[in-house]
Amino acid sequence: MWRRLCLATVLSTACGSGSTPDNATAESFLTGLPSRKTLEANVPSKSAPAALTPRSAALVGETASLYVLTRKTSADVNDMVGRPLDTLQSITRNPPAAVGPDVAAWGPITDPLSPVAARLIVRRVGPGAHAFQVDLRPRNADDSAFETFLLGASNGAGPAGPSDGSFSLDFALAHRLDPVAQPAAGRLVAGWHLTPAGREVHVHLTDIGTDSGLASSGDFGLVNAADGSGILAVDAHADLDGDSSTLENGQVRSRWLPTGAGRADVEVHGDADGGPSTLVTECWDASFGRVYAAGIAPDGGVASEGDPSACAFRDPVR
């Protein structure tokens, strides 16, 4: 169950009369901010290739294509979420412009070659709870031109960051102000929940393109357990067949053991009207080599190879 926060409600109460801590320092506000590490998807990667190879006939022992798809999809999402969070962390390396009992502000800050100026505002809205936003404007404009790029809220603040939270990103704004640094528009909403047993992350994309073409619009859900096992669920309009010249509607369900051995099940619809589906299952071992593959083509044809008993998981993710 995804733990989400109502950003509008949190921000509307940000200037409320909650208790004021005695140690209202800049550092006390930073404990409410997420970092790239907070939401990063961890997919086993040792000895695996970094990119999809040209499609060929499936052969047992080759690197599993659906493992590579799982890894590339995770990397794309990590990059889309991580780069703005890196910017947030970069801003806070500067001294704050102002610190009050319940609010701290950084900026305006700009890089020498950037046409954009940014500021960060963090509000304490309750014990361990914060609201935060990053605003952007043209570097030569005055502060009345600031518009909100990142809007978020968190709970469970601590030295390692908050345990729960969500934020939204307006890539269309960043693209309009600096198309070189942000070549694609679109929007992103992300949420997370951390426990000692692991973490859950959910990312929703709207009309976002990537260099690889893997992600466009859809939902990405990740469960990373403390032991290294995990589950990745994707419902997306994306490149799901390795041919980035066209995008498909489909679902990907991947899961893996701490060793890296895993299984992925993919259902692909070739058009927006939900035409005939292609169903593919693939299992890989701890070296990411294919041990079993099976597919059902839109015309009903079935093909399989390998031993299904070699799969790390007998059944797909439900």
Secondary structure, 3 states (H helix, E strand, C coil): CCCCCCHHHHHHCCCCCCCCCCCCCHHHHHCCCCCHHHHCCCCCCCCCCCCCCCCCCCCCCCECHHHHHHHHHHHHHHHHHHHHHHHHHHHCCCCCCEECCCEEEEEEECCCCCCEEEEEEEEEEECCEEEEEEEEEECCCCHHHCEEEEEEEEECCCCCCCCEEEEEEEHHHHHHHCCCCCCCCCEEEEEEEEECCEEEEEEEEECCCCCCCCCCEEEEEEEEECCCCEEEEEEEEECCCCCCCCCEEEEEEEEECCCCCEEEEEEEECCCCCCCEEEEEEEECCCCEEEEEEEECCCCCEEEEECHHHCCCCCCCC
